Amino acid sequence: MVPTWLAVPQSADGSPDANGLAPVVWPASAARDDEGELYIGGVATSELRERFGTPLYVLDEAEVRAHAARTRDAFRAAVARRGAKARVYYAGKAFLSTEVVRWVTDEGLAVDVCSGGEFEVALAAGADPFHMGFHGNNKSVAELERAVEVGIGSIVIDSLIELERLAAIVERRGAVQPVLLRVRSGVHAETHDFLATAHEDQKFGLSLVDAPDAVARIREIPGLVFMGLHCHIGSQIFGSSGFTESASRLVEVHAALLEGGDVPVLNLGGGFGIAYTSVDDPEPIEQLADGIVDAVARECEVRGIPVPNLAFEPGRAIVGQAGVTLYEVGTVKPVVVSDDVTRLYVSVDGGMSDNARPALYGAQYSARLASRTSDAAPALVRVVGRHCESGDIVVDAEYLPGDVAPGDLLAVPATGAYCFSLASNYNYTPRPPVVAVRGGEARVIVRGETVADLLARDLGVVAATEGEK
């Protein structure tokens, strides 16, 4: 059926129109020319299809840089008003490539990684390891060794077992390693259960009750320097209320820890949401920053302690709106849903292999024809992928021109975060390339895969070929 939030799109004069681009979900550079074709970063989408094929991840470099700079300035200004300093990390899990690392570090952001692979990408990009943090609930000994070896700025300890592993490494190496302790504040963010990460019944961190003993153990180890607590309450969060409640609980423990030594940093994580549909209304980052920092400052004032330096880890908020995925329509099929509702199923040449979020979380997206505009009446559509799963949905519900047809180019905005990074080879589908656009120029920043690439990993193919020789 039609979701209650989805309305038939209208033009400025109130007539039905499924061609408009809602600014909240598109890069600032997205615009149509006089012929109705969509341009991103000054590059025609038809040119992108011709040069690079579809599906295609398109990333607007200027948009990424603008969001990075705006977020940096918002948190630095909010924290400076309270007499402290802010560090903003880019959460690499949202989207990571060497080029993106260079963009965000150019704009003054540090980098947060949560695997050995992400760590190596950031290092390959030339990121200063001192301005990096390492997350993860099950870091391997090899990953911890590598992080200590290159002098990473901080390791976020997630368990007592990891604490002892790291203690053994720094003792053996004679190294000194700054660490934070990840804790669960018990605040359940208003988001999907799989995206909420601070409630008690989940895998990350230690409870606040257990934090003092863990910190005492850290302080016993000569090679570990305790920097502070870390807490991440979830992802795709639109307001500051959850952060406010979490800050209250964290500052209470932070204040108690000050009795045993310095606690210079409080890391409040990220999870700031973006708009995926025209009705989504995330709080502006400046307002969000002020709300979170003011909450911390109030709690510190009540306890008579100074505001610590604060750290934040946005990912989606930096890169999400900068991404647009292009698909080509393959088939169109009307399906009678009820006596008064017919849904048009629009099948494209990608799907859950390049965007797993709808299947994982029931995530909603928007879509527009990119190659043309149309005067046809808006039709209720479901954009689906090519994979052998009924849950292979790209856009669950949207209005597109009723004459959408095979060969049309379709654009799905707000795909910069957690699409490329969650991509798979399901049904032996090669992952698409990533193309950066800026100032009318386009270039590949991550090469797409081919079937030959996939076959090259299959040792049975290699053995058969050698047998033929």
Sequence and secondary structure as in RCSB ss.txt:
>XXXX:A:sequence
MVPTWLAVPQSADGSPDANGLAPVVWPASAARDDEGELYIGGVATSELRERFGTPLYVLDEAEVRAHAARTRDAF
RAAVARRGAKARVYYAGKAFLSTEVVRWVTDEGLAVDVCSGGEFEVALAAGADPFHMGFHGNNKSVAELERAVEV
GIGSIVIDSLIELERLAAIVERRGAVQPVLLRVRSGVHAETHDFLATAHEDQKFGLSLVDAPDAVARIREIPGLV
FMGLHCHIGSQIFGSSGFTESASRLVEVHAALLEGGDVPVLNLGGGFGIAYTSVDDPEPIEQLADGIVDAVAREC
EVRGIPVPNLAFEPGRAIVGQAGVTLYEVGTVKPVVVSDDVTRLYVSVDGGMSDNARPALYGAQYSARLASRTSD
AAPALVRVVGRHCESGDIVVDAEYLPGDVAPGDLLAVPATGAYCFSLASNYNYTPRPPVVAVRGGEARVIVRGET
VADLLARDLGVVAATEGEK
>XXXX:A:secstr
   TT    B TTSSB S    TTTS TT EE TTS EEETTEEHHHHHHHH SSEEEEEHHHHHHHHHHHHHHH
HHHHHTTT  EEEEEEGGG   HHHHHHHHHTT EEEE SHHHHHHHHHTT  GGGEEE  SS  HHHHHHHHHH
T SEEEE SHHHHHHHHHHHHHHT  EEEEEEEE     SS GGGB SSSSSSSSEETTTHHHHHHHHHH TTEE
EEEEE   BSSB SSHHHHHHHHHHHHHHHHHHTTS   EEE    B   SSTT     HHHHHHHHHHHHHHHH
HHHT    EEEE  SHHHHSTTEEEEEEEEEEEEEEEETTEEEEEEEES  TTT  HHHHH      EESS    
S EEEEEEE SSS TT EEEEEEEEETT  TT EEEEES SSSSGGG   GGG     EEEEETTEEEEEE    
HHHHHHT HHHHHHHHHH 
